[in-house]
Amino acid sequence: MENHSDNSKRILVVDDEINVCKSIKNAIQQEDYTIETALSGEEALEKEKENHFDLVISDLMMPGMSGLDLLKELKEWRPDIIVIMVTGYPTIRTAVESIRIGAFDYIPKPFTPQELRSLAARAFKQLEASDGRCHGPSLPSGLFYMIGHTWLREEDEQVCTIGLVFDYLKTVNDIQSLELPDINQAVCQGEVCARIMERDGDIHRIWSPASGLVLDINGRLQQNPALLLSSPYNEGWLFKITPTNLEEDLQGLIKSR
């Protein structure tokens, strides 16, 4: 086990391929991170029991104990642990399911070191936000949402409005700009539909909660990204879609009460 200072952030990287573990470790390594690796879900559980980690980054598809099974075990053992799943695009629906189970986020392959570093940084902002100091508007009733990510509101059978939940927004700081999809662009559930750029250079991907064609975008947001924080469920909506697979997509979401 590596030595670490009391102030270091502890990360466990889990993948059945040692080279993948090393590449992820090299991508996110910085002075205040203490990073260990595990080559299976079983090994990851043993290491977690010996030395509690702040963040676990795990491959979703592994022989033996899968990443999803590891996630369930970790959340049962320590509900507050933050887990990021690494996934391939053929398993996006499983990645969406991982959010329901309690994953903080997932990152599809291929990804850049910068994308992984940005996601790790957002994960640690979640730890800071969990101390109770970051309060915001509650999720209104009747919305469908991906926990900690995006929400969807059915306006009628042909139109759904999509936005960001406040729990996501409290993990980003000093938004410089927002990239929204184009009108008539196809978006797919669980895939990138927008991006937030922070002034420190971090870029955060936003997952669409449903599949469809973009009908309209909130142009006011690109002029005034502060609307995301001040009115995330009303004036700060992202875009509207004509859904193409809504009944099935809603099964992967949770409805607010």
Phi and psi restraints in degrees (value plus and minus 20) as a CYANA .aco file:
   2 GLU   PHI     -97.9   -57.9
   2 GLU   PSI     130.5   170.5
   3 ASN   PHI     -96.3   -56.3
   3 ASN   PSI     129.3   169.3
   4 HIS   PHI    -168.1  -128.1
   4 HIS   PSI     134.8   174.8
   5 SER   PHI    -102.9   -62.9
   5 SER   PSI     141.9   181.9
   6 ASP   PHI     -81.8   -41.8
   6 ASP   PSI     -44.9    -4.9
   7 ASN   PHI    -114.1   -74.1
   7 ASN   PSI     -23.4    16.6
   8 SER   PHI     -95.7   -55.7
   8 SER   PSI     132.0   172.0
   9 LYS   PHI    -112.6   -72.6
   9 LYS   PSI     108.4   148.4
  10 ARG   PHI    -117.9   -77.9
  10 ARG   PSI     105.1   145.1
  11 ILE   PHI    -145.6  -105.6
  11 ILE   PSI     117.5   157.5
  12 LEU   PHI    -137.0   -97.0
  12 LEU   PSI     104.8   144.8
  13 VAL   PHI    -124.6   -84.6
  13 VAL   PSI     107.6   147.6
  14 VAL   PHI    -143.4  -103.4
  14 VAL   PSI     100.3   140.3
  15 ASP   PHI    -180.8  -140.8
  15 ASP   PSI     125.1   165.1
  16 ASP   PHI     -96.9   -56.9
  16 ASP   PSI     -25.5    14.5
  17 GLU   PHI    -128.8   -88.8
  17 GLU   PSI     100.3   140.3
  18 ILE   PHI     -81.8   -41.8
  18 ILE   PSI     -55.0   -15.0
  19 ASN   PHI     -86.3   -46.3
  19 ASN   PSI     -54.0   -14.0
  20 VAL   PHI     -87.9   -47.9
  20 VAL   PSI     -63.1   -23.1
  21 CYS   PHI     -76.3   -36.3
  21 CYS   PSI     -65.3   -25.3
  22 LYS   PHI     -85.9   -45.9
  22 LYS   PSI     -60.2   -20.2
  23 SER   PHI     -88.1   -48.1
  23 SER   PSI     -58.9   -18.9
  24 ILE   PHI     -85.9   -45.9
  24 ILE   PSI     -63.6   -23.6
  25 LYS   PHI     -79.7   -39.7
  25 LYS   PSI     -65.0   -25.0
  26 ASN   PHI     -85.5   -45.5
  26 ASN   PSI     -54.1   -14.1
  27 ALA   PHI     -87.4   -47.4
  27 ALA   PSI     -55.7   -15.7
  28 ILE   PHI    -126.7   -86.7
  28 ILE   PSI     -24.7    15.3
  29 GLN   PHI     -78.1   -38.1
  29 GLN   PSI     109.8   149.8
  30 GLN   PHI    -170.8  -130.8
  30 GLN   PSI     151.6   191.6
  31 GLU   PHI     -77.3   -37.3
  31 GLU   PSI     -57.5   -17.5
  32 ASP   PHI    -117.2   -77.2
  32 ASP   PSI      -2.9    37.1
  33 TYR   PHI    -127.9   -87.9
  33 TYR   PSI     114.6   154.6
  34 THR   PHI    -129.6   -89.6
  34 THR   PSI      96.6   136.6
  35 ILE   PHI    -138.3   -98.3
  35 ILE   PSI     108.1   148.1
  36 GLU   PHI    -138.2   -98.2
  36 GLU   PSI     144.4   184.4
  37 THR   PHI    -147.1  -107.1
  37 THR   PSI     135.9   175.9
  38 ALA   PHI    -161.0  -121.0
  38 ALA   PSI     123.1   163.1
  39 LEU   PHI    -119.8   -79.8
  39 LEU   PSI     -12.6    27.4
  40 SER   PHI    -180.9  -140.9
  40 SER   PSI     143.7   183.7
  41 GLY   PHI     -84.4   -44.4
  41 GLY   PSI     -57.9   -17.9
  42 GLU   PHI     -82.3   -42.3
  42 GLU   PSI     -64.5   -24.5
  43 GLU   PHI     -84.8   -44.8
  43 GLU   PSI     -57.5   -17.5
  44 ALA   PHI     -81.7   -41.7
  44 ALA   PSI     -61.6   -21.6
  45 LEU   PHI     -84.2   -44.2
  45 LEU   PSI     -60.7   -20.7
  46 GLU   PHI     -83.1   -43.1
  46 GLU   PSI     -63.3   -23.3
  47 LYS   PHI     -87.5   -47.5
  47 LYS   PSI     -57.0   -17.0
  48 GLU   PHI     -84.8   -44.8
  48 GLU   PSI     -57.7   -17.7
  49 LYS   PHI     -89.4   -49.4
  49 LYS   PSI     -49.6    -9.6
  50 GLU   PHI     -99.1   -59.1
  50 GLU   PSI     -56.0   -16.0
  51 ASN   PHI    -169.5  -129.5
  51 ASN   PSI      79.6   119.6
  52 HIS   PHI     -76.7   -36.7
  52 HIS   PSI     111.8   151.8
  53 PHE   PHI    -123.0   -83.0
  53 PHE   PSI     130.8   170.8
  54 ASP   PHI    -100.0   -60.0
  54 ASP   PSI     -53.1   -13.1
  55 LEU   PHI    -162.2  -122.2
  55 LEU   PSI     114.1   154.1
  56 VAL   PHI    -137.1   -97.1
  56 VAL   PSI     108.5   148.5
  57 ILE   PHI    -132.9   -92.9
  57 ILE   PSI      92.7   132.7
  58 SER   PHI    -148.2  -108.2
  58 SER   PSI     121.0   161.0
  59 ASP   PHI     -86.2   -46.2
  59 ASP   PSI     123.9   163.9
  60 LEU   PHI     -97.3   -57.3
  60 LEU   PSI     -60.3   -20.3
  61 MET   PHI    -125.2   -85.2
  61 MET   PSI      86.9   126.9
  62 MET   PHI    -156.0  -116.0
  62 MET   PSI     129.4   169.4
  63 PRO   PHI     -87.1   -47.1
  63 PRO   PSI     135.2   175.2
  64 GLY   PHI      54.0    94.0
  64 GLY   PSI    -146.0  -106.0
  65 MET   PHI     -93.0   -53.0
  65 MET   PSI      99.4   139.4
  66 SER   PHI     -94.1   -54.1
  66 SER   PSI     146.6   186.6
  67 GLY   PHI     -81.0   -41.0
  67 GLY   PSI     -55.6   -15.6
  68 LEU   PHI     -86.2   -46.2
  68 LEU   PSI     -61.3   -21.3
  69 ASP   PHI     -85.9   -45.9
  69 ASP   PSI     -59.3   -19.3
  70 LEU   PHI     -81.9   -41.9
  70 LEU   PSI     -63.4   -23.4
  71 LEU   PHI     -77.6   -37.6
  71 LEU   PSI     -66.4   -26.4
  72 LYS   PHI     -79.9   -39.9
  72 LYS   PSI     -63.8   -23.8
  73 GLU   PHI     -85.1   -45.1
  73 GLU   PSI     -64.0   -24.0
  74 LEU   PHI     -83.1   -43.1
  74 LEU   PSI     -63.4   -23.4
  75 LYS   PHI     -90.1   -50.1
  75 LYS   PSI     -49.7    -9.7
  76 GLU   PHI     -91.5   -51.5
  76 GLU   PSI     -58.2   -18.2
  77 TRP   PHI     -93.7   -53.7
  77 TRP   PSI     -64.7   -24.7
  78 ARG   PHI    -161.2  -121.2
  78 ARG   PSI      72.5   112.5
  79 PRO   PHI     -77.3   -37.3
  79 PRO   PSI     -43.9    -3.9
  80 ASP   PHI    -107.7   -67.7
  80 ASP   PSI     -24.0    16.0
  81 ILE   PHI     -88.4   -48.4
  81 ILE   PSI     124.1   164.1
  82 ILE   PHI    -120.2   -80.2
  82 ILE   PSI     107.0   147.0
  83 VAL   PHI    -146.4  -106.4
  83 VAL   PSI     110.8   150.8
  84 ILE   PHI    -131.6   -91.6
  84 ILE   PSI     109.7   149.7
  85 MET   PHI    -119.6   -79.6
  85 MET   PSI     117.7   157.7
  86 VAL   PHI    -121.4   -81.4
  86 VAL   PSI     106.1   146.1
  87 THR   PHI    -159.1  -119.1
  87 THR   PSI     140.3   180.3
  88 GLY   PHI    -117.9   -77.9
  88 GLY   PSI     137.1   177.1
  89 TYR   PHI     -79.1   -39.1
  89 TYR   PSI     -51.5   -11.5
  90 PRO   PHI     -83.6   -43.6
  90 PRO   PSI     -34.4     5.6
  91 THR   PHI    -132.9   -92.9
  91 THR   PSI       5.5    45.5
  92 ILE   PHI     -78.5   -38.5
  92 ILE   PSI     -61.9   -21.9
  93 ARG   PHI     -82.6   -42.6
  93 ARG   PSI     -56.7   -16.7
  94 THR   PHI     -87.1   -47.1
  94 THR   PSI     -55.6   -15.6
  95 ALA   PHI     -84.5   -44.5
  95 ALA   PSI     -61.2   -21.2
  96 VAL   PHI     -80.9   -40.9
  96 VAL   PSI     -59.7   -19.7
  97 GLU   PHI     -82.4   -42.4
  97 GLU   PSI     -54.7   -14.7
  98 SER   PHI     -82.5   -42.5
  98 SER   PSI     -51.4   -11.4
  99 ILE   PHI     -86.5   -46.5
  99 ILE   PSI     -60.0   -20.0
 100 ARG   PHI     -81.6   -41.6
 100 ARG   PSI     -56.2   -16.2
 101 ILE   PHI     -95.8   -55.8
 101 ILE   PSI     -46.8    -6.8
 102 GLY   PHI     116.2   156.2
 102 GLY   PSI     -14.1    25.9
 103 ALA   PHI     -84.3   -44.3
 103 ALA   PSI     123.3   163.3
 104 PHE   PHI     -88.2   -48.2
 104 PHE   PSI     -62.7   -22.7
 105 ASP   PHI    -188.3  -148.3
 105 ASP   PSI     156.0   196.0
 106 TYR   PHI    -156.9  -116.9
 106 TYR   PSI     139.2   179.2
 107 ILE   PHI    -153.0  -113.0
 107 ILE   PSI      96.9   136.9
 108 PRO   PHI     -96.8   -56.8
 108 PRO   PSI     127.1   167.1
 109 LYS   PHI    -101.9   -61.9
 109 LYS   PSI     127.8   167.8
 110 PRO   PHI    -100.6   -60.6
 110 PRO   PSI     131.7   171.7
 111 PHE   PHI    -155.0  -115.0
 111 PHE   PSI     139.0   179.0
 112 THR   PHI    -112.9   -72.9
 112 THR   PSI     137.5   177.5
 113 PRO   PHI     -74.7   -34.7
 113 PRO   PSI     -58.3   -18.3
 114 GLN   PHI     -83.9   -43.9
 114 GLN   PSI     -60.1   -20.1
 115 GLU   PHI     -83.6   -43.6
 115 GLU   PSI     -60.4   -20.4
 116 LEU   PHI     -89.3   -49.3
 116 LEU   PSI     -60.3   -20.3
 117 ARG   PHI     -83.3   -43.3
 117 ARG   PSI     -61.1   -21.1
 118 SER   PHI     -82.7   -42.7
 118 SER   PSI     -60.3   -20.3
 119 LEU   PHI     -88.4   -48.4
 119 LEU   PSI     -61.3   -21.3
 120 ALA   PHI     -82.1   -42.1
 120 ALA   PSI     -60.4   -20.4
 121 ALA   PHI     -82.8   -42.8
 121 ALA   PSI     -60.3   -20.3
 122 ARG   PHI     -87.1   -47.1
 122 ARG   PSI     -55.4   -15.4
 123 ALA   PHI     -81.7   -41.7
 123 ALA   PSI     -61.4   -21.4
 124 PHE   PHI     -93.6   -53.6
 124 PHE   PSI     -46.6    -6.6
 125 LYS   PHI     -86.9   -46.9
 125 LYS   PSI     -51.4   -11.4
 126 GLN   PHI     -83.4   -43.4
 126 GLN   PSI     -59.8   -19.8
 127 LEU   PHI     -81.0   -41.0
 127 LEU   PSI     -63.5   -23.5
 128 GLU   PHI     -85.7   -45.7
 128 GLU   PSI     -58.2   -18.2
 129 ALA   PHI     -91.8   -51.8
 129 ALA   PSI     -42.4    -2.4
 130 SER   PHI     -95.2   -55.2
 130 SER   PSI     -21.6    18.4
 131 ASP   PHI     -99.5   -59.5
 131 ASP   PSI     -18.1    21.9
 132 GLY   PHI      73.9   113.9
 132 GLY   PSI     -18.9    21.1
 133 ARG   PHI    -104.8   -64.8
 133 ARG   PSI     -38.0     2.0
 134 CYS   PHI    -120.5   -80.5
 134 CYS   PSI      73.1   113.1
 135 HIS   PHI    -124.6   -84.6
 135 HIS   PSI     126.5   166.5
 136 GLY   PHI    -173.1  -133.1
 136 GLY   PSI    -195.3  -155.3
 137 PRO   PHI     -84.3   -44.3
 137 PRO   PSI     122.8   162.8
 138 SER   PHI     -94.6   -54.6
 138 SER   PSI     134.5   174.5
 139 LEU   PHI     -87.1   -47.1
 139 LEU   PSI     102.0   142.0
 140 PRO   PHI     -83.4   -43.4
 140 PRO   PSI     136.5   176.5
 141 SER   PHI     -91.7   -51.7
 141 SER   PSI     132.7   172.7
 142 GLY   PHI      67.5   107.5
 142 GLY   PSI     -16.5    23.5
 143 LEU   PHI    -114.7   -74.7
 143 LEU   PSI     129.9   169.9
 144 PHE   PHI    -121.9   -81.9
 144 PHE   PSI     120.5   160.5
 145 TYR   PHI    -171.4  -131.4
 145 TYR   PSI     135.6   175.6
 146 MET   PHI    -112.6   -72.6
 146 MET   PSI     104.8   144.8
 147 ILE   PHI     -73.2   -33.2
 147 ILE   PSI     105.6   145.6
 148 GLY   PHI      52.5    92.5
 148 GLY   PSI      -7.3    32.7
 149 HIS   PHI    -154.1  -114.1
 149 HIS   PSI    -123.8   -83.8
 150 THR   PHI    -134.0   -94.0
 150 THR   PSI     138.7   178.7
 151 TRP   PHI    -141.0  -101.0
 151 TRP   PSI     140.6   180.6
 152 LEU   PHI    -156.6  -116.6
 152 LEU   PSI     114.4   154.4
 153 ARG   PHI    -142.9  -102.9
 153 ARG   PSI     106.4   146.4
 154 GLU   PHI     -99.1   -59.1
 154 GLU   PSI      94.5   134.5
 155 GLU   PHI    -103.1   -63.1
 155 GLU   PSI     -63.0   -23.0
 156 ASP   PHI    -180.6  -140.6
 156 ASP   PSI    -189.1  -149.1
 157 GLU   PHI     -85.5   -45.5
 157 GLU   PSI     -42.1    -2.1
 158 GLN   PHI    -127.9   -87.9
 158 GLN   PSI     -27.2    12.8
 159 VAL   PHI    -156.2  -116.2
 159 VAL   PSI     110.2   150.2
 160 CYS   PHI    -147.1  -107.1
 160 CYS   PSI     118.0   158.0
 161 THR   PHI    -119.7   -79.7
 161 THR   PSI     120.2   160.2
 162 ILE   PHI    -143.7  -103.7
 162 ILE   PSI     119.3   159.3
 163 GLY   PHI    -170.1  -130.1
 163 GLY   PSI    -194.0  -154.0
 164 LEU   PHI    -126.7   -86.7
 164 LEU   PSI     115.7   155.7
 165 VAL   PHI     -94.8   -54.8
 165 VAL   PSI     134.3   174.3
 166 PHE   PHI     -83.9   -43.9
 166 PHE   PSI     -51.4   -11.4
 167 ASP   PHI     -78.7   -38.7
 167 ASP   PSI     -51.5   -11.5
 168 TYR   PHI     -91.8   -51.8
 168 TYR   PSI     -65.0   -25.0
 169 LEU   PHI     -84.4   -44.4
 169 LEU   PSI     -48.1    -8.1
 170 LYS   PHI     -96.3   -56.3
 170 LYS   PSI     -23.5    16.5
 171 THR   PHI    -124.2   -84.2
 171 THR   PSI      -9.8    30.2
 172 VAL   PHI    -144.2  -104.2
 172 VAL   PSI     127.8   167.8
 173 ASN   PHI    -145.1  -105.1
 173 ASN   PSI     124.2   164.2
 174 ASP   PHI      29.5    69.5
 174 ASP   PSI      46.1    86.1
 175 ILE   PHI     -86.4   -46.4
 175 ILE   PSI     104.9   144.9
 176 GLN   PHI    -109.8   -69.8
 176 GLN   PSI     -63.6   -23.6
 177 SER   PHI    -176.8  -136.8
 177 SER   PSI     146.7   186.7
 178 LEU   PHI    -153.2  -113.2
 178 LEU   PSI     110.2   150.2
 179 GLU   PHI    -125.3   -85.3
 179 GLU   PSI      98.5   138.5
 180 LEU   PHI    -128.1   -88.1
 180 LEU   PSI     140.6   180.6
 181 PRO   PHI     -90.7   -50.7
 181 PRO   PSI     146.6   186.6
 182 ASP   PHI    -106.0   -66.0
 182 ASP   PSI     131.9   171.9
 183 ILE   PHI     -82.4   -42.4
 183 ILE   PSI     118.2   158.2
 184 ASN   PHI      57.0    97.0
 184 ASN   PSI     -19.7    20.3
 185 GLN   PHI     -94.0   -54.0
 185 GLN   PSI     121.6   161.6
 186 ALA   PHI    -103.8   -63.8
 186 ALA   PSI     113.1   153.1
 187 VAL   PHI    -139.9   -99.9
 187 VAL   PSI     130.8   170.8
 188 CYS   PHI    -144.6  -104.6
 188 CYS   PSI     122.5   162.5
 189 GLN   PHI     -75.8   -35.8
 189 GLN   PSI     110.9   150.9
 190 GLY   PHI      64.0   104.0
 190 GLY   PSI     -21.4    18.6
 191 GLU   PHI    -131.5   -91.5
 191 GLU   PSI     147.6   187.6
 192 VAL   PHI     -83.5   -43.5
 192 VAL   PSI     109.5   149.5
 193 CYS   PHI    -140.8  -100.8
 193 CYS   PSI     -37.3     2.7
 194 ALA   PHI    -182.0  -142.0
 194 ALA   PSI     148.3   188.3
 195 ARG   PHI    -161.2  -121.2
 195 ARG   PSI     124.9   164.9
 196 ILE   PHI    -130.1   -90.1
 196 ILE   PSI     110.4   150.4
 197 MET   PHI    -127.7   -87.7
 197 MET   PSI     105.3   145.3
 198 GLU   PHI    -115.5   -75.5
 198 GLU   PSI     139.8   179.8
 199 ARG   PHI     -87.2   -47.2
 199 ARG   PSI     -42.3    -2.3
 200 ASP   PHI    -102.7   -62.7
 200 ASP   PSI     -18.8    21.2
 201 GLY   PHI      81.9   121.9
 201 GLY   PSI     -32.5     7.5
 202 ASP   PHI     -88.6   -48.6
 202 ASP   PSI     118.1   158.1
 203 ILE   PHI    -140.2  -100.2
 203 ILE   PSI     107.3   147.3
 204 HIS   PHI    -136.5   -96.5
 204 HIS   PSI     107.7   147.7
 205 ARG   PHI    -105.3   -65.3
 205 ARG   PSI     124.8   164.8
 206 ILE   PHI    -136.9   -96.9
 206 ILE   PSI     109.1   149.1
 207 TRP   PHI    -112.3   -72.3
 207 TRP   PSI     117.5   157.5
 208 SER   PHI     -94.1   -54.1
 208 SER   PSI     114.4   154.4
 209 PRO   PHI     -98.7   -58.7
 209 PRO   PSI     -31.0     9.0
 210 ALA   PHI    -174.6  -134.6
 210 ALA   PSI     143.6   183.6
 211 SER   PHI    -115.9   -75.9
 211 SER   PSI     127.2   167.2
 212 GLY   PHI     147.9   187.9
 212 GLY   PSI    -193.4  -153.4
 213 LEU   PHI    -126.4   -86.4
 213 LEU   PSI     115.7   155.7
 214 VAL   PHI     -92.6   -52.6
 214 VAL   PSI     103.8   143.8
 215 LEU   PHI    -113.2   -73.2
 215 LEU   PSI     -57.6   -17.6
 216 ASP   PHI    -177.7  -137.7
 216 ASP   PSI     132.3   172.3
 217 ILE   PHI    -143.9  -103.9
 217 ILE   PSI     137.2   177.2
 218 ASN   PHI    -107.7   -67.7
 218 ASN   PSI      67.9   107.9
 219 GLY   PHI     -80.6   -40.6
 219 GLY   PSI     -46.0    -6.0
 220 ARG   PHI     -82.8   -42.8
 220 ARG   PSI     -50.1   -10.1
 221 LEU   PHI     -84.5   -44.5
 221 LEU   PSI     -57.6   -17.6
 222 GLN   PHI     -89.2   -49.2
 222 GLN   PSI     -45.8    -5.8
 223 GLN   PHI    -105.5   -65.5
 223 GLN   PSI     -50.1   -10.1
 224 ASN   PHI    -161.7  -121.7
 224 ASN   PSI      57.6    97.6
 225 PRO   PHI     -80.2   -40.2
 225 PRO   PSI     -35.9     4.1
 226 ALA   PHI     -82.8   -42.8
 226 ALA   PSI     -39.1     0.9
 227 LEU   PHI     -81.5   -41.5
 227 LEU   PSI     -47.5    -7.5
 228 LEU   PHI     -76.8   -36.8
 228 LEU   PSI     -62.8   -22.8
 229 LEU   PHI    -103.1   -63.1
 229 LEU   PSI     -58.9   -18.9
 230 SER   PHI     -97.2   -57.2
 230 SER   PSI     -48.5    -8.5
 231 SER   PHI    -169.1  -129.1
 231 SER   PSI      43.5    83.5
 232 PRO   PHI     -84.0   -44.0
 232 PRO   PSI     -44.3    -4.3
 233 TYR   PHI    -126.6   -86.6
 233 TYR   PSI     -16.5    23.5
 234 ASN   PHI    -152.9  -112.9
 234 ASN   PSI    -114.2   -74.2
 235 GLU   PHI     -85.1   -45.1
 235 GLU   PSI     -41.2    -1.2
 236 GLY   PHI    -112.0   -72.0
 236 GLY   PSI      -0.5    39.5
 237 TRP   PHI     -80.8   -40.8
 237 TRP   PSI     135.4   175.4
 238 LEU   PHI    -111.4   -71.4
 238 LEU   PSI     -79.1   -39.1
 239 PHE   PHI    -179.9  -139.9
 239 PHE   PSI     150.0   190.0
 240 LYS   PHI    -138.5   -98.5
 240 LYS   PSI     126.5   166.5
 241 ILE   PHI    -150.4  -110.4
 241 ILE   PSI     137.2   177.2
 242 THR   PHI    -113.5   -73.5
 242 THR   PSI      90.5   130.5
 243 PRO   PHI     -88.9   -48.9
 243 PRO   PSI     128.1   168.1
 244 THR   PHI    -134.4   -94.4
 244 THR   PSI     -34.1     5.9
 245 ASN   PHI    -170.3  -130.3
 245 ASN   PSI      24.6    64.6
 246 LEU   PHI     -84.0   -44.0
 246 LEU   PSI     -64.7   -24.7
 247 GLU   PHI     -76.5   -36.5
 247 GLU   PSI     -64.9   -24.9
 248 GLU   PHI     -91.4   -51.4
 248 GLU   PSI     -60.5   -20.5
 249 ASP   PHI     -81.2   -41.2
 249 ASP   PSI     -58.3   -18.3
 250 LEU   PHI     -83.8   -43.8
 250 LEU   PSI     -44.9    -4.9
 251 GLN   PHI     -86.5   -46.5
 251 GLN   PSI     -42.7    -2.7
 252 GLY   PHI    -110.0   -70.0
 252 GLY   PSI     -19.8    20.2
 253 LEU   PHI    -133.6   -93.6
 253 LEU   PSI     150.6   190.6
 254 ILE   PHI    -133.8   -93.8
 254 ILE   PSI     122.3   162.3
 255 LYS   PHI    -118.1   -78.1
 255 LYS   PSI     109.4   149.4
 256 SER   PHI     -95.3   -55.3
 256 SER   PSI     129.9   169.9
